[in-house]
Amino acid sequence: MVGIIGYGAYIPRNRIKVEEIAKVWGTDAPSYKRGLMLEEKSVPAPDQDTITMSVEASRRAIRRAGINPAEIGAAYIGSESHPYAVKPSGTVLAEALGATPECHTADLEFACKAGTECMFIALSLVEAGRIKYGLGVGADTSQGAPGDALEYSAAAGAAAFIFGKENCVAVSEETYAYMTDMPDFWRREYQYYPQHGGRFTGEPAYFTHITAAARGIMKKSGTSPKDFAYVIFHQPNGKFPFKVGQILGFNKAQIEPGWLVNKLGNTYSGSSPLGLTSTLDIAKPGDRILLVSYGSGAGSDAFIWKVTDRIDEVRDLAPKTRDILDTNKKYLEYGEYAKFRHKILKAE
């Protein structure tokens, strides 16, 4: 048996409401709240980035796993907002956690599915017997141009998972991937803000890939929606996960525990992984969980997890995701937010 032995989440305490953004740009805030089901989003402080959030989430995962970090054989961070264009985030993470120089590290990118990309590789290395423990992190401080629709959702957060063969809290039953060349979202070198293909974002991008990956893994495993207690989809907005769930035959009760985007925003590489941490916080032994990510470019990773009895022993060893999301919040005005996100710069 190979699976998750520890998990952790981190979300910055700063928030901005959609009304505050709309007030500046003269847009219709109620349309974002009704149509896209967005209320507010997280905002990283000036001293927070992909690395700092990855360290915090990973320390919480280690606490739940109860392992010596020196035994972690691989540590991967998936993000599209690595602080450096040339210098790895993974080496900083590994050293901060107390891993040894023999720990294999790498930074991965694949838009919003870079986090599940890391999870798949770390899980596979453990399964192959190449390492004892593997760490996969999805983290982002995502970008949205001033006045662009992405500004209402682009948020920050991190989720970390440690994989091993003993003391699993959730066993991996199946994995699946579905990829095509679909340029629905991109950012060229030296560009600060990404661009998106507008009408291509839903179809044939998000819905095509998630439905193909979900149906593929269910066919491969001989399962159907009724076999799952919970399902987590990538959350670019509040509406898409419920719509794709309806297409696939899942109900609202299966989706809601991992649905964070209305109060969190889209954390890109951390989006569906954070949904998994939130779901593990309330799951019971024996529950099956389906996780399907999505990354523009485009592709989806799918996983089936079966929760074990150990979940009850470890879930309270670190902060729970909903508690982090709903408490100790600090609301920003647009000027503070713009300063924090480097949308305005101090003249030299």
N, C-alpha and C positions, 0 to 999 in steps of 0.2 A: 504494500500500500504506500502510495506517495501522495502527498498533498500539502495543504497549508498547516503549519505548526504554530504560526504566530502572525498577527496582523495589527496594523496601527494606522491611525488617521491624523492628519493635521490640517486645520483651517485657520487662516488669519482672523483676528477678532474684528478688524475694520470691515464696515459694510457701507454700501451706498444704495439708496432706494431708487427705483426706476423713475419716480416722480422728480427726483432731484436732477437726474440726467435730462429728462424731458423738459424740465423748466428752462434749462439753458438753451436747448436746441429748438424749442417751440414745437415739439412733436407731441403726439397724443399718448400720454402714459397709460390711460385705460386700455388702449388697443394692445399694448404689450402685456398687460395683466390678464386680459381676457383671451386674446388670440394666442399668445405664446406662453401664458401662465407663468409670468415672471413678476416677482415682487421686489427683490433686492439681490445683491450679489456681494461676495467677499472681495476685499481689496488688500493686497500685501502692503505692509509698511515699507518705508524706504530701505530698511536694513534686512528685508526678507526677500529671498529669491528661491529658485528651484532647489538649490543645495540645502539651504537652512531648513526648508520645509521637509525635504527628504530625510534629513538627519532626525528631526523631531518625530516624524511618522515611523521611521525605522527603529528608533529607540523604544517606542511603544510596542512595536512588533516583537522586538527582542524580549521585552518584559513579559509579554504573553507567551512567547516560545519557551522562555526559561533556559536559554542556551548561552554558552560562552561565545561571544562574537568572534573570537579568534578562530573558531571552527567554521565560519562562513567561507565557503570556497569560491563564491562568485557574487558580485554585487553590481546590479545594472539599474540605471536611471533612464526612464523613457520620458522625453519632454520635447516640446518645440520652443522652449524658452530657456535653454541652458545659458548661464551667465556669460560664458566665454564661447566665442566662435572657434578658437583653438586653445584648448586646455580642458581636460575632462572634468566633469562634475563627479564622476564615480570614484575617482581616487580620493577626493576630499571627503566624500561620504564614508568610504571604507576606513580611512584613517580616523575619522571622527568617532566611528563606532567601535574601534579597537580591533579591526580585522588585521590580519598579518599581510606583509608584502606579497605573499603567495596568492592572495585573493585575486581572482581574475575580475577586472572591472571594465565596463564599457558604457558609453552613452549611446542611446538609441533614439531614432526619430521615425515617426510615421504619423504625423498629425496627431489626432486625438486617440489613436490606438497604440501609441508608443508604450504606454504603461502595460497593457496586456501582452504586448510583444516581449517585454522584459519578463513578465510572469511566465510566459510559455517557455522561454529559453532557460530560465532558472529551474523551472519544474522539470524540464527535459533532461538537464544535466544531472539532477538528483536521481531521476528515474534511470538514467544510463549508468549510474554508479561512479561518475567522474568526480563528484563532490559530495560531501556529507550534507551541507546546508547551502541553499541558494537564496539570495535576496533579490526581489523584483519590486521596483518602485515606479509609480506613475505620478508625476508632479508637473505643475505648470503655473506660471504667472502670465496668463494669456493676454493677448493684445487685441484691442479694437480701436480703430481710428476714431477721432473725435467726430461725433455726429453720425457715425455709421451704425447700422442696426446691431453689429457685433458689440458695440459699447454697452448695450443693455444686458449682455449675458457674459462677456469675457471675464472670467474670475480667477481665483487662485486657491490651490489646495494640493494635498499630497496623500497618497495611500501606499502603504508598504506591506509586503507579504514575504514571510520566510517559509521556504519549502524544505521538507525532510521526509524521512521514511518512518519515523517513530513519533508517537504522541501527536498525531494529526488532529486538528480541530475540524477539518473538512477534507475528505479524500477526493482526489481527482478520478472521476469515472470515465471522462472522455474529453477530447479536444478536437477542434475543427477550425479551418480557416478558409476564407473566400476572398479573392483579390481580383481586381481588374484595373486597367488604366483609365481613371475617370478624373479629369482635372476640374473638380468642383471648388477647389480652395487651394491657394498657394501663396508663397511669399518668396520673392527672389532675394539673392544675396544683396546686402546693403539696404534693403527695404525694411523699415521698422514695423509697418503694419501689413497684415495679410490682405489679400483680395479674395473675393468669392464669386462663384458663377451664378449667383442669383437663383433663378428657377431650377437649376440643376442640383441644388443642395438637397432637396427632398427626393425627387426622382430625376434621373436614375441613380442617384448617389446613395443617400442614407437608407431609404426603404428597400431598394434592390439588394444591397449588400447584407443588411441585417436579416432580412427575411431569408435570403439564400443560406447564410451561415446558420441561422436557427433551425431551418428545415433540414439542412445538411447534417447537423449534429444529432437531431432527433431521429432522423432516418438511420444514421450510423449506429446509434445506441438503442434503437427500438423503443423510443419513448414518445410521449405526446404531451401537450400542455398540462393535462390533468395529473401527470406524474410529478410535477414540480410544485413545491410549496411557494417558491418565490422566483421571480425573473428580474434581471437587471439589464437594461439597454443603455447605450450611450445617450446622454442627455444634452443635446445642443440647445434645447428649450424645453419648456414643460409639456408641450403638446405632442411632440414626435414620439416619445416613449409609449404613451397611451394609444396613439394611433397605430403604431407598428404592433403593439401588443394585441390590439383588436384584430388586426389582419391575421395574426398568427394563431389566435384563439385563446389568448391569456386574458384574465380578468383584472380589474382594478386592484383588488386585494392582493394579488400576486406581485404587482408592480410597485405599489405605494411604499413599502418599507425601504426600498433602495432608491426612491425618487426624491432627490434632494434639490434639484435645480431651481425650484421656485424661490427658495431662500438662500441658495448658494451661488447660483449662476453656473455657467459651463466652465469647468476646470480642465477642459481639454484632456490631456493624458491622464489626469486624475479622476475624470468624470465617472465612468462605469466602475473603476476600482474602488472609489469612495462609496459608490452605491453598494458594492459587495461588503465593505466593512460595516456599513449601517445595517445590512441584512443579517450578517453574522452576529451582530449585537443582540438580535432578538430571535434568531433561529433556534429550533429545538433539535436534539439528536434524532437522526433519521430523515430530516428534511433534505430534499433535493433542491439545489439552486442552479438555475441556468443564467450564465453571464454571457452577454454578447456585446462586444465593443464595436466602435466604428471609427475609422480614420480616413480623412479625405485623401484622395489620390489613387485608388481608394481600396479599403479592405475592412474586413471584420474578423475578429478572433472570437471563438465560442468555447466555453468550458462548462462542464457539468460537475458540480461539487456535491458530495453527500456529507452532511454534518454528522460528527461523532459525539459521543458522550463527553469528551474532554472540553467541549465548548463551554459547559457550565462551570468548569474549573478556572477558565482563563479570561472570560469576557470582562470581568470587573477589575482585572489587573492593570488596565490602562483606560484613559478616558474614552467613553463611547462617542460615536460620530454624531449622533443627534444632540447629545449634551454639548459637544464642542460647537455645533452649529447654532444652537438656540440660546446659549448663555454667554455672558461676558462680552456682549457686542458693543462696538463703538461706531456710531453713525457719522459719516463724513459729509461735508458740503462739497459741491462740485469742485471748488477751487482747491481744497485739500486733496481730493481725489486726483485731480489733474497734476498737482505737484508730485504726489506720491508715485504716479505712473509715468512721470517724465513727459507729460503732454505739454507742460510749460517749463522752460528752463531759465535759470537765473543768468542774467547778462554778466559777462566777465569784464 
